[in-house]
Amino acid sequence: MAVKPDRLALHHRVGNELQGIAGLLGLRAAREPRAAPALRAAIRQVQAMALVHRLESAHDGDLRLAPLVRAMVEALRRTED
């Protein structure tokens, strides 16, 4: 089933908004060292939401658990480096 253009635009906007939120949290973390650990945790949560959204929109709402878990584990590995 193909994703309709208006739905595709919505998915794109949501992805951009989540990326913007993570970016703003990152800027705040750089300015406020005492709050940085909590802000970095919030960034990881937003990135997890963005990942789920991206995978869900790529599969037109039919989200499979195995690819989601693999993608999340890979994302966690990148943040640990």
GUTOR-687259 format. One record per atom (N, C-alpha, C): residue in three letters; x, y, z. Coordinates in pm, whole numbers, padded with zeros to 5 digits, always signed. Example, Ala and Ser with C-alpha at 12.3 -4.5 7.8 and 13.67 -1.06 7.14 Angstrom:
2
ala+01319-00569+00780 ala+01230-00450+00780 ala+01320-00330+00780 ser+01285-00225+00708 ser+01367-00106+00714 ser+01290+00003+00787 
END
This chain:
81
met+00084-00118+00000 met+00000+00000+00000 met+00089+00124+00000 ala+00071+00213-00092 ala+00152+00333-00104 ala+00103+00440-00006 val+00199+00517+00044 val+00166+00626+00135 val+00120+00746+00053 lys+00010+00807+00091 lys-00043+00923+00020 lys+00048+01043+00041 pro+00053+01134-00058 pro+00143+01251-00047 pro+00120+01336+00078 asp-00006+01359+00117 asp-00030+01441+00236 asp+00017+01370+00363 arg+00002+01241+00365 arg+00049+01163+00480 arg+00202+01160+00483 leu+00263+01151+00367 leu+00408+01154+00358 leu+00461+01288+00409 ala+00396+01397+00372 ala+00435+01530+00420 ala+00422+01539+00571 leu+00317+01481+00626 leu+00298+01481+00770 leu+00411+01405+00839 his+00444+01287+00788 his+00554+01209+00846 his+00684+01288+00841 his+00706+01356+00732 his+00828+01436+00717 his+00831+01549+00819 arg+00719+01617+00837 arg+00712+01727+00935 arg+00735+01677+01076 val+00675+01565+01110 val+00694+01509+01245 val+00841+01475+01266 gly+00904+01414+01167 gly+01046+01382+01178 gly+01131+01506+01196 asn+01099+01611+01121 asn+01173+01736+01134 asn+01154+01799+01272 glu+01031+01794+01322 glu+01004+01852+01454 glu+01080+01777+01563 leu+01082+01645+01555 leu+01155+01568+01655 leu+01305+01597+01648 gln+01357+01611+01528 gln+01498+01646+01511 gln+01525+01785+01570 gly+01433+01879+01549 gly+01448+02013+01605 gly+01447+02013+01757 ile+01358+01933+01814 ile+01352+01922+01961 ile+01483+01868+02015 ala+01534+01762+01953 ala+01662+01705+01999 ala+01775+01808+01986 gly+01773+01885+01879 gly+01874+01987+01861 gly+01868+02096+01968 leu+01747+02140+02000 leu+01732+02241+02105 leu+01776+02189+02241 leu+01743+02064+02269 leu+01789+02004+02394 leu+01941+01997+02398 gly+02002+01965+02284 gly+02148+01960+02277 gly+02212+02096+02302 leu+02152+02200+02247 leu+02203+02335+02271 leu+02194+02371+02419 arg+02083+02337+02481 arg+02066+02366+02623 arg+02166+02286+02706 ala+02191+02161+02668 ala+02287+02079+02741 ala+02427+02139+02733 ala+02462+02198+02621 ala+02593+02260+02606 ala+02606+02384+02695 arg+02496+02451+02721 arg+02498+02574+02802 arg+02490+02548+02951 glu+02427+02437+02988 glu+02402+02410+03129 glu+02460+02274+03170 pro+02588+02273+03208 pro+02655+02147+03241 pro+02586+02066+03351 arg+02527+02133+03449 arg+02462+02059+03558 arg+02339+01984+03509 ala+02274+02038+03409 ala+02153+01974+03356 ala+02183+01881+03239 ala+02308+01881+03193 ala+02344+01807+03073 ala+02308+01658+03078 pro+02334+01586+03188 pro+02297+01443+03187 pro+02147+01420+03165 ala+02063+01499+03230 ala+01919+01483+03212 ala+01878+01522+03071 leu+01938+01626+03018 leu+01906+01670+02883 leu+01951+01567+02780 arg+02067+01505+02801 arg+02112+01400+02708 arg+02018+01280+02712 ala+01967+01249+02832 ala+01868+01140+02843 ala+01741+01176+02765 ala+01699+01300+02775 ala+01581+01345+02700 ala+01606+01338+02550 ile+01728+01373+02508 ile+01763+01364+02366 ile+01752+01221+02318 arg+01802+01127+02397 arg+01793+00986+02358 arg+01648+00941+02347 gln+01562+00990+02436 gln+01420+00955+02430 gln+01355+01010+02303 val+01387+01134+02270 val+01332+01194+02148 val+01383+01119+02026 gln+01512+01082+02027 gln+01567+01007+01915 gln+01501+00871+01902 ala+01468+00808+02014 ala+01397+00680+02009 ala+01258+00698+01949 met+01189+00805+01989 met+01057+00833+01930 met+01069+00858+01780 ala+01173+00929+01740 ala+01193+00957+01597 ala+01220+00829+01520 leu+01298+00740+01580 leu+01327+00612+01516 leu+01200+00530+01497 val+01120+00521+01602 val+00994+00446+01591 val+00904+00509+01486 his+00895+00640+01488 his+00811+00709+01389 his+00861+00682+01246 arg+00994+00692+01227 arg+01050+00669+01093 arg+01022+00528+01045 leu+01041+00429+01133 leu+01018+00290+01093 leu+00869+00265+01068 glu+00785+00323+01152 glu+00642+00305+01134 glu+00594+00368+01004 ser+00642+00488+00975 ser+00599+00554+00851 ser+00655+00483+00728 ala+00773+00425+00740 ala+00832+00352+00628 ala+00753+00225+00597 his+00687+00170+00698 his+00610+00046+00680 his+00460+00073+00680 asp+00423+00198+00660 asp+00282+00238+00650 asp+00201+00191+00770 gly+00257+00208+00889 gly+00186+00175+01011 gly+00196+00030+01053 asp+00252-00055+00968 asp+00265-00197+00999 asp+00406-00221+01055 leu+00425-00184+01179 leu+00556-00188+01242 leu+00588-00329+01290 arg+00704-00377+01250 arg+00753-00508+01293 arg+00850-00488+01408 leu+00842-00571+01508 leu+00924-00555+01627 leu+01071-00583+01602 ala+01105-00686+01527 ala+01246-00724+01507 ala+01328-00612+01444 pro+01284-00550+01333 pro+01363-00440+01277 pro+01373-00321+01372 leu+01267-00297+01449 leu+01270-00187+01545 leu+01377-00213+01651 val+01379-00332+01706 val+01477-00364+01810 val+01619-00357+01754 arg+01641-00409+01634 arg+01774-00402+01573 arg+01818-00257+01554 ala+01728-00175+01504 ala+01762-00034+01481 ala+01790+00038+01612 met+01713+00007+01715 met+01735+00073+01845 met+01867+00028+01908 val+01899-00098+01897 val+02027-00148+01950 val+02142-00080+01877 glu+02132-00068+01747 glu+02238-00002+01670 glu+02250+00145+01710 ala+02138+00211+01730 ala+02141+00351+01773 ala+02205+00364+01910 leu+02175+00272+02000 leu+02237+00274+02132 leu+02387+00251+02124 arg+02428+00160+02038 arg+02572+00135+02021 arg+02644+00262+01973 arg+02582+00337+01882 arg+02644+00460+01833 arg+02656+00563+01944 thr+02559+00570+02035 thr+02565+00669+02142 thr+02667+00630+02248 glu+02700+00504+02257 glu+02799+00459+02356 glu+02942+00486+02313 asp+02964+00505+02184 asp+03101+00528+02133 asp+03150+00667+02165 
END
